[in-house]
């Protein structure tokens, strides 16, 4: 992951990504919960297709709804519904918990990710300059529930 954009461009090392995906020692309600993304179904496991397709980390509490801290789908698994399934799960759980929105930030240079979240119903609510790295802006996005 760390060798691919947006993480490579932003200088986020593998150690930082690992900490996001396994926040050991953070008992707070704001700690991210991480999930491995795998192909669904018993049939996939029986056919030996139980490979890790990606990962995501969700902060359950953020401005009256969860915040998607990280979503990664391996390049070979992209455009097959993996990311959409992760977002659908996040939305289902948010609705079940009574949240009124979902949140994500997208690097301003990452047009493909921005379009992906827009297709899922997210709208840009603001631009945050220099959030992760000086000279790189982040687009804060929200999907109202």
C-alpha positions in Angstrom: 0.0 0.0 0.0 2.7 2.5 1.0 4.3 2.3 -2.4 1.0 3.4 -4.1 -0.7 6.7 -4.3 -2.1 8.5 -2.4 0.1 7.2 0.4 3.3 7.3 -1.5 2.8 10.9 -2.7 1.9 11.9 0.8 4.9 10.2 2.3 2.9 7.9 4.6 5.1 5.0 5.4 4.1 1.3 5.9 4.4 1.7 9.6 1.8 4.5 9.7 -0.6 2.5 7.6 -0.1 -0.5 9.9 -0.8 1.6 12.9 -4.1 2.8 11.3 -5.1 -0.8 10.6 -4.1 -2.1 14.0 -4.5 0.6 16.6 -3.2 -1.4 19.6 -3.6 0.2 22.9 -6.2 2.8 21.9 -9.3 2.0 24.0 -11.2 5.2 23.1 -14.4 5.3 21.2 -12.6 7.2 18.5 -10.0 4.4 17.7 -10.4 3.0 14.2 -11.8 -0.4 13.7 -10.0 -2.3 10.9 -11.3 -4.9 8.5 -9.7 -7.1 5.9 -11.7 -7.2 2.6 -12.1 -10.6 1.2 -14.3 -12.2 -1.5 -17.6 -13.0 0.0 -19.1 -16.5 0.3 -18.3 -20.0 1.3 -17.9 -20.9 -2.3 -15.0 -18.5 -2.7 -13.2 -20.1 0.3 -13.9 -23.6 -1.0 -12.5 -22.7 -4.4 -9.3 -21.4 -2.8 -10.2 -17.7 -3.6 -10.1 -16.5 -0.1 -7.4 -13.9 -0.8 -7.1 -10.6 0.9 -8.5 -8.0 -1.6 -7.9 -5.0 0.5 -8.4 -3.3 3.9 -10.3 -0.5 5.5 -10.3 1.3 8.8 -13.4 3.1 10.2 -13.5 5.5 13.1 -17.0 4.8 14.5 -17.4 8.3 16.1 -16.8 11.5 14.1 -19.3 14.4 13.8 -22.5 12.3 14.3 -21.3 9.5 12.0 -18.4 7.2 11.2 -15.3 8.4 9.4 -13.6 6.2 6.8 -10.0 6.6 7.8 -8.6 4.2 5.2 -9.9 2.2 2.2 -7.5 0.2 0.1 -8.4 -2.2 -2.6 -5.5 -4.0 -4.3 -5.1 -2.9 -7.9 -5.9 -6.3 -9.3 -9.2 -6.3 -7.3 -10.4 -2.8 -8.2 -13.6 -2.2 -10.2 -15.1 -5.5 -9.0 -17.4 -4.1 -6.2 -15.0 -4.6 -3.3 -14.9 -0.9 -2.3 -18.6 -0.5 -2.9 -19.3 -3.5 -0.6 -17.1 -2.0 2.1 -19.0 1.3 1.9 -22.3 -0.4 1.9 -21.4 -2.3 5.1 -20.2 1.0 6.6 -23.5 2.7 5.7 -25.6 -0.2 7.0 -23.8 -0.2 10.4 -24.1 3.6 10.6 -27.8 3.5 10.0 -28.2 0.8 12.5 -26.4 2.9 15.1 -28.5 6.0 14.4 -25.8 8.1 12.7 -26.8 10.9 10.4 -23.9 10.8 8.0 -20.8 9.1 6.7 -17.4 11.0 6.4 -14.3 10.5 4.4 -11.4 12.7 3.2 -9.8 12.4 -0.2 -6.6 13.9 -1.4 -7.4 16.7 -3.8 -5.1 15.1 -6.5 -6.9 11.8 -6.3 -9.6 12.3 -8.9 -10.4 8.6 -9.2 -11.2 8.2 -5.5 -13.2 11.5 -5.5 -15.4 10.2 -8.3 -15.8 6.8 -6.6 -17.1 8.5 -3.4 -19.4 10.8 -5.4 -20.9 7.8 -7.2 -21.7 6.4 -3.7 -23.5 9.6 -2.7 -20.8 11.5 -0.9 -20.6 15.3 -1.5 -17.7 17.6 -0.9 -18.2 19.8 2.2 -14.9 21.6 2.2 -11.3 21.7 1.2 -8.7 21.3 4.0 -5.3 22.7 3.0 -2.1 21.1 4.2 -3.9 18.5 6.3 -1.6 15.5 5.8 1.3 17.2 4.1 2.2 20.8 3.4 1.1 21.7 -0.2 -1.4 18.8 -0.4 -5.1 19.5 0.2 -7.8 17.1 1.4 -11.4 17.2 0.3 -13.7 16.5 3.2 -16.8 14.6 2.0 -20.0 13.6 3.7 -22.9 11.3 2.8 -26.1 12.3 4.6 -28.2 9.4 5.9 
